[in-house]
Amino acid sequence: MSNKRSNSFRQAILQGNRRLCSKALLEETGLSFSQRLIRHVAYETLPREIDRKWYYDSYTCCPPPWFMIAITIVEASTFRQNSGE
């Protein structure tokens, strides 16, 4: 079986593994409360270190658009029911 991966691909994979082997998120100091909360959620819910690091790096603290629409509809229906009395 031949190795069909390019050298640059293999090098990128090795560098990524080297960078994520240490518990980088647990060793970080000077994090704000929200950053520590995101780190805690990542470690409690995601099994692999690479997934935890990706979640921590890409989390934006913005709710998904469908959530905002759903909350708006719930608020509008609640307001309508309370104002009709």
N, C-alpha and C positions, 0 to 999 in steps of 0.2 A: 504494500500500500504506500503510495507516494504522499509526501507532505505538500499540500497545495496552498498553504498559507504563505503570504509574502513575509519577508524579513521585517518590514516595518510594522505589520500587523502583530507578529509575534513579540516584537519589542514593546509595542504599546500595551499588550496584554500583560507582559511581565512587569512593566512599570506600574500599571494599575494595581496589580496584585501586591506589589511591594509597598505601595503607598497605603493600601487599605488593610494590610496584615495587622498592624498595631491597632489597638483600640483608640483610634484618633479622637472619636467623639467623647469618650469617657475621660480622656486625659486633658481636654481643653479646659482652661481656666479663664476667668474674667467674662463669663457669659451672662447676659441679662436673664431675668426671670422667664421671659417668653422663649428664649433660646434653650434654656435648661428644660422647659416644659416640652418643647419640640423634640429635644434629644431623648427625654424620658419616654415619650410616646413611640419614637422610633425603636428604642431598645425593647420596649414591652410588646410591640406588635410585629416587628419584622425579624425574621430568623437569620438572614445573612448580613454580614457587615457591609457589603457593597450596596445592598438595598437601603440600609440605614443611612449610609453616607449620602446616597442620592436623595433620599427623602429630606434629610436635614438641609442639604444644599439647595434643593429646589422648592422647598416650602415657602409660600409667599404671604401667609396669614390672610389671604383673601378667600371668602367663601365662594363656592361654585355659583354660577349665574342662576341655575335652576333653584337653588336654595333661596336666593334673594327673591325670586318671583313667588315661590311658595309662601314665604313669610309675609310678603306684601298682600297676597290673597287672604291669608289667615287674618292679618290685621284688619284689612278692609271688611271682611265678613264679621269680625268681632265688633268693630266700630259700628257697623250698620245695625247689628242686633241690639247693642246697647243704646244707640241713639233713638231707636224706634219705641222704646218704652216710655 
